Amino acid sequence: MSVRPSLAALPLLIAALLPLSSAAQTAPPADTPYPGTLTLEVDATDLAHRVFHAKQRIPVQAGPLTLLYPQWLPGNHSPTGPINKLAGLVVTGNGQRIAWTRDPLDVYAFKLVVPEGVSTIELAFDYLSPTGGDQGRVVMSQDLLSLQWNAVALYPAGHDAGRIQIAPSLKLPAGWQSGTALEVESRQGDTLRYKPVSFETLVDSPLFAGRYYRQIDLAPGAKVPVRLNVVADHPKYLEAKPEQLAAHRRMVEQALRLFRSQHYDHYDFLFSLSDQIGGIGLEHHRSSENGVDPAYFTDWDKSAFGRDLLAHEYTHSWNGKFRRPADLATPNFNVPMQDSLLWVYEGQTQYWGYVLTARAGLWKPQTAMDALAMTAAAYTTDRPGFAWRNVQDTTNDPIIGLRRPQAYRSQQLSEEYYSAGQLIWLATDAKLRELSRDRRSLDDFAAAFFGVDDGSYAVKTYTFDDVVATLNGIAAYDWAAFLRQRLDANAAPLDGLAASGWKLVYTDKPSDYVKQTEGARKVTDLNWSLGLIVSNKDASVSSVRWDGPAFNAGLAPGSTLLAVNGYAFEGERLKDAITAAKDKGEPIELVVKQGEVVKTVRIDYREGLKYPSLERIPGTLDRLTKILAPK
């Protein structure tokens, strides 16, 4: 006969049933050095299976020990450590196997007891990297690889990650070369041994390697090196014209003129030009991971889309890595992060990414204008979700959605702290210029806020009040209210355009930037007119604007367009149909497949094609052109 416990007794009963390995017993990180140096050996030669083989040696003392797999990853702003891809973990000491138990309340923690007489344990395990894009970002192919050390290393709990020393090494496929912020201590054949660093620095120093590799000096003659380490699917993609390289060097020069400091002893762009591995943009303190289409250099006139990536990630060395929001600066990789200031961390970085790209000449001024027009247009026609959310709330999105695609982004919103944050900083820049009669600007904020402690790359945290105080030092104003009005409002922050002397308009002809964006994404983008985006490869609908014409006619993301006005679907044919509907006043007829249902949809839309553009406001100061001009 069983007896049902009283509600009052339930907490005690639950506590008694919990295993001794509960997460609450994992020692919190302390600012004390870990005794001894860990070693890590990674074998990255198993290209056929796309598997990284890892071995670790960890100095230990007898008794309970918790090993952690990095969970909260900087730059991801979320608990996305790929624990599901770790396999085959075996722990031994003095040649004898040591049992481990995963903490059921913290699956990133492995508990074990070190036997008496064991002073070092050995770990062996594999990282089974994705073999297809549906499993995550592909990081290994027959010609190149991308290694993030957090994927192939565990570390002992109870210490700050910066107080644990580790000596890493890597075995590459024969003849491959690599780029990383780590410093090579020695090379034997294809095995690289790196100088010991803290575990924090290891995770912050990823590596790109490949069969086809080129290193480009972006700061010739400078005391502090800045290098572009390029790996590619084929040698032809490594070829860059002198004027292309000159623009990249100007990007570095413009960044240094803006921030007036360097918070690294050297900086390495890791740059993959590949269709074989996944694209990426991820910041680190002395390096960044950047992955784009292979024809970045060789098809230069068609690759403006995404060309701001390098400037964006480089800016993060100052904004996000050196100056870091206080609630994001955690002592190790298993302490939860908070993302409340991502509108500074990412939003202002998005702003400087566009500005530096234009100032360097990587974009023509008109290209930068067209890119900004697309950003503003998204918030004019395509974000009804602001009726129930605000920019501040979207800083929670990396944790809410773990950065997965949304069915209806326009209604759900997704990480708007990037582009809406960019518009907030445009408004801030315009206001600083107005208050100072155009003698001061956000450039002065960048130098005052990020340019302190030149030469140091010790993290310097900041709060909302620090941001406000620095702005007040540039031009006195109620900056707290100014920022909060835009962060907390149920509306998109669009006033910066007018304050800069420009307004958003729509034309029936796409800009070159819109065309290149469509080409790079392989889509027909009719978001500003019909309210949908369609893949040119398989005619699938990737996006439908909430409450737009296509939405109201019954279309949903995931549908497939079979026909337009009685003819097989083509992107240009749909554009022609939109133009004809405007001229003749007749609805557009689509044959649509949704799941197993095929139906005919009639969209009564008669406003024609619409593409965003910027237009000067007569009689106003043109501050935007000055913002984009090189220093």
C-alpha positions in Angstrom: 0.0 0.0 0.0 1.5 3.4 -1.0 1.0 6.6 1.0 0.7 9.8 -0.9 3.0 12.5 0.7 1.6 15.8 1.8 2.3 18.8 -0.3 4.3 20.3 2.5 6.6 17.3 2.5 7.2 17.2 -1.3 10.2 19.6 -1.4 12.1 17.4 1.2 11.2 14.3 -0.7 12.3 15.7 -4.0 15.6 16.8 -2.4 16.2 13.3 -1.0 15.6 11.7 -4.4 17.9 14.0 -6.3 21.3 12.4 -7.1 24.4 13.7 -5.3 25.6 15.1 -8.6 22.9 17.8 -8.7 23.9 21.0 -10.5 23.7 22.9 -7.2 26.8 21.0 -6.1 29.0 22.2 -9.0 31.5 24.5 -7.5 31.1 28.1 -8.6 34.1 29.6 -10.4 36.6 31.3 -8.2 39.3 33.8 -9.1 42.1 31.4 -8.2 44.7 29.7 -10.4 44.2 26.0 -11.3 47.2 24.0 -10.1 49.1 22.8 -13.2 48.7 23.1 -16.9 46.2 21.2 -19.0 47.2 19.8 -22.4 45.0 19.3 -25.4 45.8 17.4 -28.6 43.4 17.6 -31.5 43.7 15.4 -34.6 41.9 17.1 -37.5 42.9 14.7 -40.2 39.8 12.6 -40.4 38.3 14.5 -43.3 36.3 11.6 -44.7 34.2 11.3 -41.6 34.4 15.0 -40.5 35.5 14.0 -37.0 37.9 15.8 -34.7 39.7 13.4 -32.3 40.7 15.0 -29.0 42.9 14.0 -26.1 43.4 15.9 -22.9 45.6 15.6 -19.8 44.5 17.4 -16.7 46.4 17.6 -13.4 44.2 16.6 -10.5 44.0 15.7 -6.9 42.2 12.7 -5.4 38.5 13.2 -4.7 35.4 14.6 -6.5 36.0 16.5 -9.7 33.6 18.1 -12.1 34.5 18.7 -15.8 32.6 21.2 -17.8 31.9 21.4 -21.5 31.6 25.0 -22.6 27.9 26.0 -22.8 27.5 29.8 -22.9 29.5 30.9 -25.8 30.7 34.5 -26.3 29.4 36.0 -29.5 26.5 33.5 -29.5 25.0 35.2 -26.4 23.3 31.9 -25.6 23.8 28.4 -24.2 24.7 26.8 -27.6 27.8 24.8 -26.8 27.4 21.7 -29.2 27.3 19.1 -26.4 25.2 16.8 -28.6 28.2 16.3 -30.9 30.6 15.1 -28.2 31.0 11.3 -28.3 33.1 8.5 -27.0 34.2 10.2 -23.8 36.6 8.0 -21.8 38.5 9.1 -18.7 41.5 7.2 -17.3 44.1 7.6 -14.6 47.3 5.6 -14.2 46.0 3.4 -17.1 42.7 2.6 -15.3 39.3 3.7 -16.5 37.5 6.2 -14.2 33.7 6.2 -14.3 31.9 9.5 -14.9 28.3 10.6 -14.5 26.6 13.4 -16.4 24.8 15.8 -14.1 21.1 15.3 -14.9 20.3 19.0 -14.0 23.3 20.3 -15.9 24.1 18.1 -18.9 27.3 20.1 -19.6 28.8 18.9 -16.3 30.6 15.5 -16.0 31.1 14.2 -12.4 33.8 11.8 -11.4 35.9 10.8 -8.4 39.7 10.8 -8.8 41.2 7.7 -7.1 44.0 8.0 -4.6 47.4 8.0 -6.2 46.2 9.6 -9.5 47.8 13.0 -10.2 46.8 13.3 -13.8 43.7 12.1 -15.7 43.6 11.5 -19.5 40.5 12.2 -21.5 39.8 10.9 -25.0 36.7 11.8 -27.0 35.5 12.8 -30.5 33.7 15.8 -31.8 31.4 14.6 -34.6 31.0 17.7 -36.6 28.0 18.2 -38.9 28.0 16.2 -42.1 25.1 18.3 -43.5 23.6 21.7 -43.0 20.5 20.3 -41.2 22.8 19.3 -38.3 24.4 22.7 -37.9 27.2 24.6 -39.5 29.5 22.3 -41.6 33.1 23.0 -40.4 35.1 20.4 -42.2 35.5 19.4 -45.9 38.2 17.8 -48.1 39.9 21.2 -48.6 39.4 23.3 -45.5 38.2 23.3 -41.9 37.1 25.7 -39.1 38.0 24.7 -35.6 36.4 26.3 -32.5 38.4 25.0 -29.5 35.4 25.0 -27.2 34.0 22.1 -29.2 37.0 19.9 -28.4 37.9 20.7 -24.8 36.6 20.2 -21.3 37.8 22.1 -18.2 37.6 21.7 -14.5 34.9 23.5 -12.6 35.6 25.8 -9.6 38.0 28.3 -11.4 37.6 31.3 -13.7 38.4 30.2 -17.2 41.1 32.9 -17.3 42.9 31.2 -14.4 43.2 27.8 -16.1 46.3 27.3 -18.3 46.3 24.9 -21.2 48.8 23.9 -23.9 47.1 23.1 -27.2 48.3 21.2 -30.2 46.8 20.4 -33.6 47.5 17.8 -36.2 46.5 19.0 -39.7 46.1 17.1 -43.0 49.4 16.9 -44.9 50.5 20.2 -46.3 47.7 22.3 -45.0 48.3 25.8 -43.6 46.3 27.6 -40.9 45.6 31.0 -39.4 44.7 31.7 -35.7 45.5 34.3 -33.0 47.3 31.6 -31.1 51.1 31.8 -31.3 53.0 28.7 -32.6 55.6 27.4 -30.3 56.9 24.6 -32.7 55.9 22.7 -35.7 56.8 19.1 -36.4 55.6 17.9 -39.8 51.9 18.7 -39.8 51.5 19.0 -36.0 51.4 22.5 -34.6 52.1 23.1 -30.9 50.9 26.4 -29.6 52.2 28.5 -26.6 50.2 27.8 -23.4 47.3 30.2 -22.9 44.4 30.5 -20.5 41.4 28.4 -21.3 39.5 31.7 -21.8 42.0 32.8 -24.5 42.0 29.3 -26.1 38.2 29.5 -26.6 38.6 33.0 -27.9 41.2 31.9 -30.5 39.6 29.7 -33.2 41.5 28.4 -36.2 40.8 28.2 -40.0 43.0 25.8 -42.0 43.0 24.6 -45.6 44.7 23.1 -48.6 44.6 26.5 -50.3 45.7 29.3 -48.0 47.0 32.9 -48.3 48.0 35.4 -45.6 47.6 39.1 -46.5 49.2 41.9 -44.5 46.6 44.6 -43.9 48.8 46.9 -41.9 52.2 47.0 -43.8 55.0 48.4 -41.6 52.8 48.8 -38.5 54.1 47.8 -35.1 50.9 45.9 -34.4 50.2 43.4 -37.1 46.8 43.0 -38.7 46.5 40.0 -41.1 43.9 38.5 -43.4 44.2 34.7 -43.3 42.3 33.3 -46.3 41.3 29.7 -47.0 39.3 28.8 -50.1 37.7 25.9 -52.0 40.1 26.5 -54.9 43.3 28.5 -55.5 41.6 30.8 -58.0 39.5 32.3 -55.2 42.6 33.5 -53.4 43.4 35.9 -56.2 42.7 39.6 -55.2 43.3 42.7 -57.2 45.6 45.4 -55.7 42.6 47.9 -55.4 40.6 45.3 -53.5 43.4 44.8 -51.0 43.9 48.5 -50.7 40.2 48.9 -49.7 40.7 46.3 -46.9 43.8 48.1 -45.7 41.8 51.4 -45.6 39.2 49.6 -43.5 41.8 48.9 -40.9 43.1 52.5 -41.1 39.7 54.0 -40.7 38.9 51.8 -37.7 42.1 53.0 -36.0 41.3 56.6 -36.8 37.8 56.1 -35.3 38.8 54.2 -32.1 42.3 55.7 -31.7 43.5 52.6 -29.9 44.3 48.9 -30.3 43.4 46.4 -27.8 45.4 43.5 -29.2 49.1 42.7 -29.8 48.1 41.4 -33.2 44.8 40.8 -35.0 44.0 38.0 -37.4 40.9 37.9 -39.7 40.1 34.3 -40.4 38.4 34.4 -43.8 36.9 31.4 -45.6 35.8 31.7 -49.2 33.8 28.5 -49.5 30.6 26.7 -50.5 31.9 23.5 -48.8 31.8 24.8 -45.2 29.2 27.0 -43.7 29.4 30.8 -43.6 30.0 32.6 -40.3 30.6 35.9 -38.7 31.8 35.6 -35.1 33.9 38.0 -33.1 36.9 37.4 -30.9 39.4 39.7 -29.2 42.4 39.2 -31.4 40.7 37.5 -34.4 37.3 36.9 -36.0 35.7 34.2 -38.0 34.3 35.3 -41.3 32.9 33.0 -44.0 31.4 34.1 -47.3 30.8 32.8 -50.8 33.9 31.7 -52.7 33.8 34.4 -55.4 34.2 37.3 -52.9 37.3 38.6 -54.7 36.8 37.1 -58.2 33.2 38.3 -58.6 33.8 41.6 -56.9 31.2 43.7 -58.8 28.4 41.4 -57.7 29.5 40.8 -54.0 28.6 44.0 -52.2 26.1 42.1 -50.1 27.8 41.0 -46.9 31.0 43.0 -47.6 30.4 44.9 -44.3 31.1 41.6 -42.5 34.9 42.2 -41.9 34.3 45.7 -40.6 31.5 44.5 -38.3 33.6 41.7 -36.7 36.7 43.9 -36.5 34.7 46.6 -34.6 33.8 43.9 -32.0 37.5 43.9 -30.9 36.6 47.2 -29.3 32.9 46.9 -28.8 32.0 43.6 -27.2 35.4 42.1 -26.5 37.5 44.9 -24.9 34.5 47.0 -23.7 31.9 44.4 -22.7 28.5 44.7 -21.1 28.8 43.8 -17.4 26.1 41.2 -17.6 27.8 39.4 -20.5 31.2 39.3 -18.8 31.0 35.9 -17.0 33.9 34.2 -15.2 33.7 31.0 -17.3 31.7 29.4 -20.1 29.1 27.7 -17.9 27.8 30.8 -16.0 24.6 32.1 -17.7 25.0 35.3 -19.6 22.5 38.2 -19.7 22.0 40.1 -22.9 20.4 43.4 -21.9 23.0 45.7 -23.6 23.2 43.9 -27.0 21.7 47.0 -28.6 25.1 48.6 -27.8 27.2 45.5 -28.3 25.6 44.5 -31.6 23.6 47.5 -32.5 26.4 50.0 -32.5 28.7 47.5 -34.1 26.2 47.1 -36.9 26.3 50.9 -37.3 30.1 51.1 -37.4 30.2 48.1 -39.8 28.2 50.0 -42.4 30.1 53.3 -41.8 33.6 51.8 -41.9 32.8 49.8 -45.0 31.8 53.0 -46.7 34.7 55.0 -45.4 37.1 52.4 -46.6 35.7 52.3 -50.1 34.7 48.7 -49.7 31.2 50.1 -50.5 30.6 53.1 -52.7 28.6 55.8 -50.8 25.5 55.0 -52.9 25.8 51.3 -51.9 25.9 52.2 -48.2 22.8 54.4 -48.8 21.0 51.6 -50.5 21.9 49.1 -47.8 20.6 51.6 -45.1 17.4 52.0 -47.2 16.8 48.3 -47.0 17.3 48.4 -43.3 14.9 51.3 -42.8 12.3 49.7 -45.2 12.2 46.6 -43.0 11.1 48.7 -40.1 8.6 50.7 -42.1 6.7 47.9 -43.8 7.7 44.7 -42.3 7.7 44.7 -38.5 4.1 44.7 -37.1 5.6 42.8 -34.2 6.6 46.1 -32.7 2.9 46.5 -31.7 3.6 44.0 -28.9 7.4 44.0 -28.5 10.2 46.5 -28.3 13.9 46.6 -29.1 14.9 46.0 -25.5 12.8 42.8 -25.3 14.5 41.4 -28.4 17.9 41.3 -26.6 16.5 38.1 -25.0 16.1 36.5 -28.4 19.4 34.5 -28.5 18.2 32.7 -25.4 14.5 32.6 -26.4 15.0 31.2 -29.9 18.6 30.0 -29.8 19.0 31.8 -33.1 16.8 29.6 -35.1 14.7 30.8 -38.1 11.2 32.1 -37.3 8.1 31.3 -39.2 6.8 34.9 -39.2 9.7 37.1 -38.3 7.8 40.2 -39.1 5.3 39.4 -36.3 7.6 37.5 -33.9 10.6 39.8 -34.4 14.1 38.3 -34.1 17.2 40.0 -32.7 16.1 43.5 -33.8 18.8 44.9 -31.5 21.1 44.6 -34.5 19.4 46.6 -37.2 16.9 48.6 -35.0 19.9 49.2 -32.7 21.8 50.5 -35.7 19.0 53.0 -36.4 19.0 54.1 -32.7 22.7 54.9 -33.1 22.1 56.7 -36.3 19.6 58.9 -34.4 22.1 59.3 -31.6 24.9 60.4 -34.0 22.5 62.9 -35.7 21.5 64.3 -32.3 25.1 64.7 -31.1 25.8 66.6 -34.3 22.7 68.8 -33.9 23.5 69.6 -30.2 27.1 70.5 -31.0 26.4 72.4 -34.2 28.1 69.6 -36.1 31.3 69.9 -34.2 30.9 66.6 -32.3 29.6 63.2 -33.3 29.4 59.5 -32.5 33.0 59.3 -33.6 33.9 61.2 -30.5 31.9 58.8 -28.4 33.7 55.8 -30.0 37.1 57.3 -29.1 36.1 58.2 -25.6 34.3 54.9 -24.8 36.3 52.3 -26.7 39.6 54.1 -27.1 40.6 54.1 -23.4 43.6 52.1 -22.2 45.4 51.9 -25.5 47.4 48.7 -25.8 45.5 46.8 -23.1 43.2 43.9 -23.9 42.0 43.2 -20.4 38.2 43.3 -20.5 36.7 46.6 -19.3 33.0 46.2 -18.6 30.2 48.8 -19.0 26.6 49.5 -17.9 23.8 51.6 -19.3 24.8 54.4 -17.0 28.4 54.3 -18.4 27.0 54.7 -21.9 24.9 57.7 -20.8 27.7 59.3 -19.0 30.0 59.2 -22.0 27.4 60.6 -24.3 26.9 63.5 -21.8 30.6 64.1 -21.9 30.3 64.7 -25.7 27.1 66.8 -25.6 25.0 67.4 -22.5 21.4 66.1 -22.9 18.9 63.7 -21.3 20.5 60.7 -23.0 18.9 58.2 -20.6 15.5 59.3 -21.7 16.5 59.6 -25.4 17.7 56.0 -25.5 15.0 54.5 -23.3 12.3 56.1 -25.5 13.6 54.3 -28.5 14.4 51.0 -26.7 11.1 50.7 -24.9 8.6 52.0 -27.4 6.2 49.8 -29.3 7.6 51.4 -32.5 10.6 51.2 -34.7 13.3 53.9 -34.2 13.1 55.6 -37.6 13.7 59.2 -36.7 17.5 59.1 -37.3 17.1 59.2 -41.1 15.2 62.5 -41.2 17.6 63.9 -38.6 20.4 63.1 -41.0 18.6 64.9 -43.9 17.2 61.9 -45.7 13.9 60.0 -46.1 12.8 56.6 -47.3 11.0 56.4 -50.6 10.0 53.5 -52.9 10.7 53.1 -56.6 9.7 50.4 -59.1 13.4 49.7 -60.0 15.7 47.8 -57.6 19.0 49.3 -56.6 22.2 47.5 -57.5 22.5 46.5 -53.9 19.0 45.0 -53.9 19.9 43.1 -57.1 23.1 41.8 -55.5 21.3 40.8 -52.3 18.8 38.8 -54.4 21.6 37.2 -56.3 23.6 36.3 -53.2 20.6 34.8 -51.5 19.3 33.3 -54.7 15.8 34.7 -54.1 13.2 37.0 -55.6 12.5 39.6 -53.0 9.1 41.1 -53.2 8.8 41.9 -49.5 8.1 45.5 -50.0 5.3 45.0 -52.5 3.5 41.6 -52.5 4.9 40.8 -49.1 6.9 37.6 -49.8 10.3 36.2 -50.7 10.7 33.2 -53.0 13.6 30.9 -53.6 14.8 30.9 -57.2 16.1 27.4 -56.8 12.9 25.5 -55.9 10.1 28.2 -55.9 9.6 27.8 -52.1 8.3 30.7 -50.1 10.9 31.5 -47.4 9.1 34.6 -46.0 5.6 36.0 -45.9 5.1 39.5 -44.4 2.5 39.3 -41.6 -0.7 41.0 -42.7 0.7 41.8 -46.1 -1.1 41.1 -49.4 0.3 37.6 -49.8 -0.5 36.8 -46.2 -4.0 38.0 -46.4 -4.5 35.9 -49.5 -3.6 32.8 -47.6 0.0 32.2 -48.4 2.4 30.9 -45.7 6.2 30.3 -45.5 7.0 26.8 -46.8 4.5 27.0 -49.6 5.7 26.4 -53.2 4.7 28.6 -56.1 3.8 26.4 -59.1 2.4 28.9 -61.5 1.8 32.6 -62.1 -1.2 33.7 -64.1 -1.3 30.3 -65.8 2.4 29.9 -66.5 5.1 28.0 -64.7 6.7 30.0 -61.9 9.7 32.2 -62.5 10.9 35.1 -60.4 10.8 37.5 -63.3 7.4 36.3 -64.4 6.0 37.1 -60.9 7.5 40.6 -61.1 5.9 41.1 -64.6 2.6 40.0 -63.1 2.8 42.6 -60.3 3.5 45.3 -62.9 0.6 44.1 -65.1 -1.8 44.1 -62.1 -1.0 47.7 -61.5 -1.5 48.7 -65.2 -4.6 46.5 -65.8 -6.1 46.4 -62.4 -6.5 42.6 -62.4 -5.6 40.3 -59.5 -2.5 38.1 -59.6 -3.3 34.4 -59.8 -1.0 31.9 -58.3 -1.1 28.2 -58.1 0.3 27.2 -54.8 1.3 23.9 -53.1 1.0 23.9 -49.4 1.8 20.5 -47.9 -0.4 18.0 -49.9 -2.9 20.7 -50.9 -2.7 22.4 -54.3 -4.8 25.5 -54.6 -5.3 28.7 -56.6 -4.7 32.0 -54.8 -5.8 35.4 -56.1 -4.0 38.4 -54.7 -5.7 41.7 -55.4 -2.6 43.9 -55.2 -2.3 46.9 -57.6 0.5 49.1 -56.3 3.2 47.7 -58.5 6.8 46.8 -57.7 8.4 48.6 -54.7 12.0 48.8 -53.8 13.5 51.0 -51.1 15.7 54.0 -51.7 16.9 57.1 -49.9 16.0 60.6 -51.0 17.3 64.0 -49.7 14.9 66.1 -47.7 15.1 69.6 -49.2 16.3 72.4 -46.9 17.9 70.1 -44.3 21.6 69.4 -43.4 23.0 66.4 -45.1 24.6 64.7 -42.1 24.5 61.2 -43.5 26.9 61.9 -46.3 29.3 63.3 -43.7 28.9 60.3 -41.5 29.9 58.0 -44.4 32.8 60.1 -45.5 36.3 58.8 -44.7 38.2 60.4 -41.8 
